[in-house]
């Protein structure tokens, strides 16, 4: 499992809270929202970057809804959940709305 912050799909700029998590041969681009929620944007195969699941702008599901819609991607959803909590609970997390404990 790997996770990183990524830029917008065209690579032109970075958007705050945008993340990418990889697990089970798949990569998901997702965003941490201000209210400590997750919006899933797209899931792609790592081997060729072909889309597995794409959601339309304005109707990005949260993690629970994505899990309901695509239970076959459980390993990826678990990896995203793990990364989400890691970022949320990090003492010096740069994510939007996060608290610095220092």
Backbone torsions as a table, in degrees:
resi	resn	phi	psi	omega
1	UNK	NA	130.4	173.8
2	UNK	-131.0	151.6	179.2
3	UNK	-142.1	143.5	177.2
4	UNK	-154.3	161.7	171.5
5	UNK	-85.6	139.6	-176.4
6	UNK	-127.0	165.6	176.3
7	UNK	-88.5	-179.1	174.8
8	UNK	-61.9	156.9	-174.1
9	UNK	-53.3	-34.0	-179.6
10	UNK	-81.4	-4.6	177.8
11	UNK	74.2	5.5	-174.9
12	UNK	-72.4	-34.0	-177.7
13	UNK	-153.2	163.8	177.4
14	UNK	-96.3	139.7	174.8
15	UNK	-110.0	133.9	-178.1
16	UNK	-60.7	133.7	176.4
17	UNK	84.9	-1.8	-179.8
18	UNK	-77.6	133.3	-176.6
19	UNK	-136.2	162.3	174.7
20	UNK	-138.0	131.0	178.6
21	UNK	-123.8	138.5	-179.8
22	UNK	-121.1	134.1	176.5
23	UNK	-163.6	146.9	175.2
24	UNK	55.3	35.5	178.3
25	UNK	77.5	10.0	-179.2
26	UNK	-123.1	154.8	174.4
27	UNK	-127.4	132.9	179.0
28	UNK	-116.9	134.1	171.6
29	UNK	-101.0	127.5	-176.9
30	UNK	-144.0	166.5	-176.6
31	UNK	-131.6	135.9	172.1
32	UNK	-84.6	127.4	-179.8
33	UNK	-97.0	164.4	-176.8
34	UNK	-58.1	-36.5	-176.9
35	UNK	-86.4	26.1	178.2
36	UNK	61.8	36.6	175.0
37	UNK	-111.8	169.4	179.8
38	UNK	-119.6	137.5	171.4
39	UNK	-115.5	121.3	179.1
40	UNK	-88.8	124.7	-177.8
41	UNK	-96.5	-50.7	-175.2
42	UNK	-157.8	151.0	172.6
43	UNK	-124.1	131.7	-178.2
44	UNK	-131.0	155.7	171.5
45	UNK	-74.4	136.1	177.8
46	UNK	-70.2	-30.2	-174.8
47	UNK	-65.1	-36.0	-176.9
48	UNK	-141.2	8.1	179.2
49	UNK	61.9	18.6	177.0
50	UNK	-75.1	142.9	-177.4
51	UNK	-70.2	138.3	174.3
52	UNK	-101.8	-45.9	178.2
53	UNK	-140.9	129.4	174.4
54	UNK	-125.4	135.2	176.9
55	UNK	-112.0	148.2	-177.8
56	UNK	-82.8	147.2	178.7
57	UNK	-56.9	137.0	-179.6
58	UNK	91.8	-14.1	178.0
59	UNK	-132.1	32.4	177.5
60	UNK	-64.5	127.5	-179.9
61	UNK	-78.0	155.5	170.8
62	UNK	-78.1	178.0	-175.0
63	UNK	-63.8	-40.6	-179.7
64	UNK	-62.9	-44.0	179.8
65	UNK	-67.2	-40.8	177.7
66	UNK	-60.7	-39.7	178.8
67	UNK	-64.3	-39.3	177.8
68	UNK	-66.4	-42.3	-177.5
69	UNK	-70.5	-34.2	-175.3
70	UNK	-137.4	70.3	-178.6
71	UNK	-63.9	-20.1	179.3
72	UNK	-67.7	-11.7	179.0
73	UNK	-101.5	28.1	-175.1
74	UNK	-53.3	-40.5	-179.7
75	UNK	-62.0	-40.6	178.2
76	UNK	-68.6	-44.0	179.3
77	UNK	-62.1	-38.4	177.4
78	UNK	-63.5	-40.5	178.8
79	UNK	-64.9	-39.8	177.6
80	UNK	-65.3	-44.5	178.9
81	UNK	-58.8	-43.8	179.2
82	UNK	-60.5	-47.0	-179.3
83	UNK	-65.9	-39.6	178.0
84	UNK	-57.0	-50.9	-178.7
85	UNK	-67.3	-35.2	176.7
86	UNK	-60.8	-45.8	179.1
87	UNK	-68.4	-41.4	-177.4
88	UNK	-65.0	-37.8	-176.4
89	UNK	-93.6	-2.5	-179.8
90	UNK	-65.6	131.6	-178.5
91	UNK	-60.8	-31.2	-178.1
92	UNK	-122.6	37.8	-176.6
93	UNK	-64.4	131.2	178.6
94	UNK	-84.3	5.4	-176.0
95	UNK	-71.6	155.5	-178.8
96	UNK	-63.3	134.8	178.3
97	UNK	78.7	-0.3	-179.7
98	UNK	-76.3	156.6	-179.6
99	UNK	-104.6	135.5	175.0
100	UNK	-91.3	127.3	-176.1
101	UNK	-92.6	-4.9	-177.3
102	UNK	-74.3	NA	NA
